[in-house]
Amino acid sequence: MIILENNLYLKMGLVKILESDYNIYSDIDLSKNLYDLMKHYKPDIIVINDLSKNNLKHVKRIRSEYPNTYVVILTSIILEDEIHEALLAGVSGYVLYNIKSKELRKAIDLISEGEYYFNSSTMTIFIKSYLKLFDSKEIISHLFTKREYVILLMLAEGKNIQEISQTLNISEKSINININKIYNKLSVKTRIQAIDKAVKNRWIPYNLAISNLYVNYNKKRTLL
């Protein structure tokens, strides 16, 4: 793991919490080229301080050239506009400076296994901004209801009827009814055909683990 953090005390705190489980390279020369560091250390996780425009470019390149390296953003504030950009760039998680030690270890463990980590406040912002995106795309809001759209996203993620039902706190019968409506609207007969058509028309971001965000946000709440 590489930790790119200029604040010495914060960096020392992160190392103390994580060093028992991970090999951490924190005493590195930040003046050196980042990609030389990547090539030398070959980290499985890289923690980056805040998501500036420059860092966003780094994230995209890291995820492109080092697909087995997961990127975590360490920040003091979460901005709505950043979240979509970060996910599309390949960020696997947001960690706030005030995160508890136990929660930090949990977050890093999840991310190291290829999962995503977003705390409740981050997911609240994400869900609101994502539904705002839904409202802004006339073709999507014309075709689907918000519930149908979320179900379509979850189908793309590979979730089955039972998992979708449990996540959205809706009966399996209701889920099946909505899926049939989606198929009819898209003039398709199968899940694969529906996902293929939605991806080709750029109605859904295929690689975003949207259903995982809904599960972690609130398993018992009906979101839509």
C-alpha positions as CSV (number, residue, x, y, z in Angstrom):
1,M,0.0,0.0,0.0
2,I,1.2,3.5,-0.9
3,I,-0.1,6.4,1.2
4,L,0.3,9.8,-0.5
5,E,-0.3,12.2,2.4
6,N,1.7,15.3,3.1
7,N,0.5,15.7,6.7
8,L,3.1,13.8,8.7
9,Y,0.9,13.2,11.8
10,L,-2.1,12.0,9.8
11,K,0.2,9.7,7.8
12,M,1.7,8.3,11.0
13,G,-1.8,7.7,12.3
14,L,-2.8,5.8,9.2
15,V,0.3,3.7,9.3
16,K,-0.2,2.8,13.0
17,I,-3.8,1.6,12.3
18,L,-3.0,-0.5,9.2
19,E,0.6,-1.7,9.5
20,S,-0.3,-4.9,11.3
21,D,-2.3,-6.1,8.2
22,Y,-0.6,-4.4,5.3
23,N,2.9,-3.6,3.9
24,I,2.8,0.2,3.8
25,Y,5.1,2.4,1.9
26,S,4.7,5.9,3.4
27,D,8.2,7.2,3.7
28,I,8.5,7.9,0.0
29,D,9.8,10.9,-1.9
30,L,6.7,12.6,-3.1
31,S,8.8,14.7,-5.5
32,K,9.4,11.6,-7.6
33,N,7.2,10.6,-10.5
34,L,4.1,8.8,-9.2
35,Y,4.3,6.2,-11.9
36,D,7.9,5.4,-11.1
37,L,6.7,4.7,-7.6
38,M,3.9,2.5,-8.9
39,K,6.3,0.6,-11.0
40,H,8.7,0.1,-8.1
41,Y,6.3,-0.7,-5.3
42,K,3.5,-2.4,-7.2
43,P,0.9,-1.6,-4.5
44,D,-2.5,-3.3,-4.2
45,I,-3.9,-0.1,-2.7
46,I,-3.0,3.6,-3.1
47,V,-4.4,6.2,-0.7
48,I,-4.6,9.7,-2.3
49,N,-5.2,12.9,-0.4
50,D,-8.2,14.6,-1.9
51,L,-9.5,14.4,-5.4
52,S,-8.1,17.4,-7.3
53,K,-8.4,17.6,-11.1
54,N,-4.8,16.5,-11.3
55,N,-5.4,13.6,-8.9
56,L,-8.4,12.6,-11.0
57,K,-6.1,12.2,-14.0
58,H,-3.8,10.1,-11.9
59,V,-6.7,7.9,-10.8
60,K,-7.8,7.2,-14.4
61,R,-4.2,6.4,-15.5
62,I,-3.5,4.2,-12.4
63,R,-6.7,2.2,-13.0
64,S,-5.9,1.8,-16.7
65,E,-2.3,0.8,-16.3
66,Y,-2.6,-1.0,-13.0
67,P,-6.0,-2.6,-12.9
68,N,-5.1,-4.6,-9.7
69,T,-4.4,-1.4,-7.8
70,Y,-7.4,0.1,-6.0
71,V,-7.6,3.8,-5.3
72,V,-8.9,5.3,-2.0
73,I,-9.6,9.0,-1.6
74,L,-8.8,10.4,1.8
75,T,-10.7,13.7,2.3
76,S,-12.2,16.1,4.9
77,I,-15.2,16.9,2.7
78,I,-17.3,15.1,0.1
79,L,-18.5,17.2,-2.8
80,E,-21.5,16.0,-4.8
81,D,-20.0,16.8,-8.2
82,E,-16.9,14.8,-7.3
83,I,-18.6,11.5,-6.6
84,H,-19.7,10.6,-10.1
85,E,-16.4,11.7,-11.6
86,A,-14.5,9.6,-9.0
87,L,-16.5,6.5,-9.6
88,L,-16.2,6.8,-13.4
89,A,-12.5,7.3,-13.0
90,G,-12.2,4.1,-10.9
91,V,-12.1,5.2,-7.3
92,S,-13.0,2.3,-5.0
93,G,-13.8,4.3,-1.9
94,Y,-13.9,7.6,0.1
95,V,-12.5,7.7,3.6
96,L,-13.0,10.8,5.8
97,Y,-10.2,12.0,8.0
98,N,-12.3,11.5,11.1
99,I,-13.0,7.8,10.4
100,K,-12.8,5.4,13.4
101,S,-9.9,3.0,13.4
102,K,-12.1,-0.1,13.2
103,E,-14.1,1.3,10.3
104,L,-10.9,2.3,8.5
105,R,-9.6,-1.3,8.7
106,K,-13.0,-2.6,7.5
107,A,-13.0,-0.1,4.6
108,I,-9.5,-1.1,3.4
109,D,-10.2,-4.8,3.8
110,L,-13.3,-4.4,1.6
111,I,-11.4,-2.4,-1.0
112,S,-8.5,-4.8,-1.1
113,E,-11.0,-7.6,-2.0
114,G,-12.2,-5.5,-5.0
115,E,-15.3,-4.2,-3.2
116,Y,-16.4,-0.6,-2.8
117,Y,-16.5,1.5,0.4
118,F,-18.7,4.5,1.0
119,N,-20.0,5.6,4.4
120,S,-23.6,6.6,4.9
121,S,-23.1,10.3,4.3
122,T,-21.3,9.6,1.0
123,M,-24.0,7.3,-0.2
124,T,-26.7,9.7,0.7
125,I,-25.0,12.3,-1.5
126,F,-24.5,9.7,-4.2
127,I,-28.1,8.6,-4.3
128,K,-29.4,12.1,-4.4
129,S,-27.0,13.1,-7.2
130,Y,-27.7,9.9,-9.2
131,L,-31.5,10.5,-9.1
132,K,-30.8,14.1,-10.1
133,L,-28.9,12.7,-13.1
134,F,-32.0,10.5,-13.8
135,D,-34.2,13.6,-13.9
136,S,-31.9,15.5,-16.1
137,K,-31.8,12.8,-18.8
138,E,-35.2,13.2,-20.6
139,I,-34.9,10.0,-22.6
140,I,-34.3,7.9,-19.4
141,S,-37.1,9.5,-17.3
142,H,-39.4,9.2,-20.3
143,L,-38.8,5.5,-20.6
144,F,-38.6,4.4,-17.0
145,T,-39.9,5.2,-13.6
146,K,-37.3,5.8,-10.9
147,R,-38.0,2.4,-9.4
148,E,-37.7,0.6,-12.8
149,Y,-34.4,2.4,-13.4
150,V,-32.9,1.3,-10.1
151,I,-34.0,-2.3,-10.8
152,L,-32.4,-2.1,-14.2
153,L,-29.2,-0.9,-12.6
154,M,-29.3,-3.8,-10.2
155,L,-30.0,-6.3,-12.9
156,A,-26.9,-5.0,-14.7
157,E,-24.9,-5.6,-11.5
158,G,-25.9,-9.2,-11.5
159,K,-28.4,-9.2,-8.6
160,N,-31.2,-11.8,-8.6
161,I,-34.8,-11.2,-7.8
162,Q,-34.5,-12.1,-4.1
163,E,-31.5,-9.8,-3.6
164,I,-33.2,-6.9,-5.3
165,S,-36.4,-7.5,-3.3
166,Q,-34.4,-7.5,0.0
167,T,-32.4,-4.4,-1.0
168,L,-35.3,-2.3,-2.0
169,N,-37.7,-3.8,0.6
170,I,-40.2,-4.6,-2.1
171,S,-41.9,-8.0,-2.7
172,E,-40.5,-10.3,-5.3
173,K,-43.8,-10.2,-7.1
174,S,-43.5,-6.4,-7.4
175,I,-39.9,-6.8,-8.7
176,N,-41.0,-9.3,-11.4
177,I,-43.8,-6.9,-12.5
178,N,-41.3,-4.1,-12.8
179,I,-38.9,-6.3,-14.7
180,N,-41.6,-7.3,-17.2
181,K,-42.4,-3.6,-17.7
182,I,-38.7,-2.9,-18.4
183,Y,-38.6,-5.7,-20.9
184,N,-41.7,-4.5,-22.6
185,K,-40.4,-0.9,-22.8
186,L,-37.1,-2.0,-24.3
187,S,-38.8,-4.6,-26.6
188,V,-36.6,-7.4,-25.2
189,K,-37.2,-10.8,-23.6
190,T,-34.2,-11.4,-21.4
191,R,-32.0,-9.7,-18.8
192,I,-29.0,-9.9,-21.1
193,Q,-30.8,-8.2,-23.9
194,A,-32.1,-5.5,-21.6
195,I,-28.7,-4.7,-20.2
196,D,-27.1,-4.8,-23.6
197,K,-29.6,-2.3,-25.0
198,A,-29.3,0.0,-22.0
199,V,-25.5,0.0,-22.1
200,K,-25.4,0.6,-25.9
201,N,-27.7,3.6,-25.4
202,R,-25.6,4.8,-22.4
203,W,-28.6,4.7,-20.2
204,I,-26.7,2.9,-17.4
205,P,-23.1,3.0,-16.2
206,Y,-22.3,-0.7,-16.6
207,N,-19.3,-0.9,-14.3
208,L,-20.7,1.0,-11.3
209,A,-21.6,-1.2,-8.3
210,I,-24.7,0.8,-7.7
211,S,-26.7,-2.1,-6.1
212,N,-23.9,-2.5,-3.5
213,L,-24.3,1.2,-2.6
214,Y,-28.0,0.7,-2.0
215,V,-27.5,-2.4,0.1
216,N,-24.9,-0.7,2.3
217,Y,-26.9,2.5,2.5
218,N,-29.9,1.0,4.2
219,K,-31.1,-2.6,3.9
220,K,-34.5,-2.1,5.5
221,R,-35.6,1.2,3.9
222,T,-37.7,1.4,0.8
223,L,-35.6,3.8,-1.3
224,L,-38.1,4.5,-4.1
